[in-house]
Amino acid sequence: MIVLVGKDLWINGQENDYGVWKYLDGTQIDVTFWIEGEPNGSGKCLRVVPGGGWRDHDCNLAMDISARNFDL
């Protein structure tokens, strides 16, 4: 479980050029937790906000990240 205290968190999700949201490993994001009115086109990166829910986000803005572990 991730608990956010006053911070947004990038969870490695991005929208591709075809409007499909995927994790950086290419896995399509099938389950979503968008806040009402989101995604609203403000960015192509996925962020979790305090209190829960997702918003799209400008990928050029700094933010904390959550990394997945991958077998290499």
N, C-alpha and C positions, 0 to 999 in steps of 0.2 A: 504494500500500500504506500502511496505517496501522499504526504501531507504538505500542503503549500501554506506558508505563512507570509502573506503579503508580497509574494513573488509570482510572476508568470514562469512557466517552464516549457521549454521546447522538447518535444518527445520524438524527435527524429522523423517526423512526417512532413512530406512536401507534396504539393500539387504539381503534376507534370503539365506539359503543353496541351494535353488533351482534356484537362479538367479532372483527371483521376488522381486521388490522394493515395500515396504509397509511402512506406517506410524506406529508409535509405538502402536497405538490402533488396528492394524491389517488390517486397510483399505488399499487395494491395490492402488498403485499410477498408475492411468490410463493415465493421461495427463503429459507429460514430456517436459522439456525445456533444454535438454542436449546440451552442447556446442559441436561443431563438434569434433569427436574423443573420446567423452565420452559416457558412462562410459568406462574407459580404464583398469579397474581392479586394480587401485591403492588403493582401499578401499571399504568398505561396507556401509559407511555413505554418505548421500546426503548433499551437501553444495551448497549454492547460492553464486556466486562470484560477486564482484563489476562490474557494467555494465550489469548485468543480465546473466542468464544461469546457468546451473547446472554442477557440476563435482562430481565424486565419491571421497571419502576422507577416509583416515585411521582413524578409530573410536578412536584410542588411542591418537590422537593429540588433544590438547585443542583448543576450538573455541567457539565463542558466539553462543547462541541458540535462537530460536524462539519457544515459547511454544503455543500449542493449549489448549483452555479451554474445559474441558469435564464436563458433568453433572454427578455428583457422586450420 
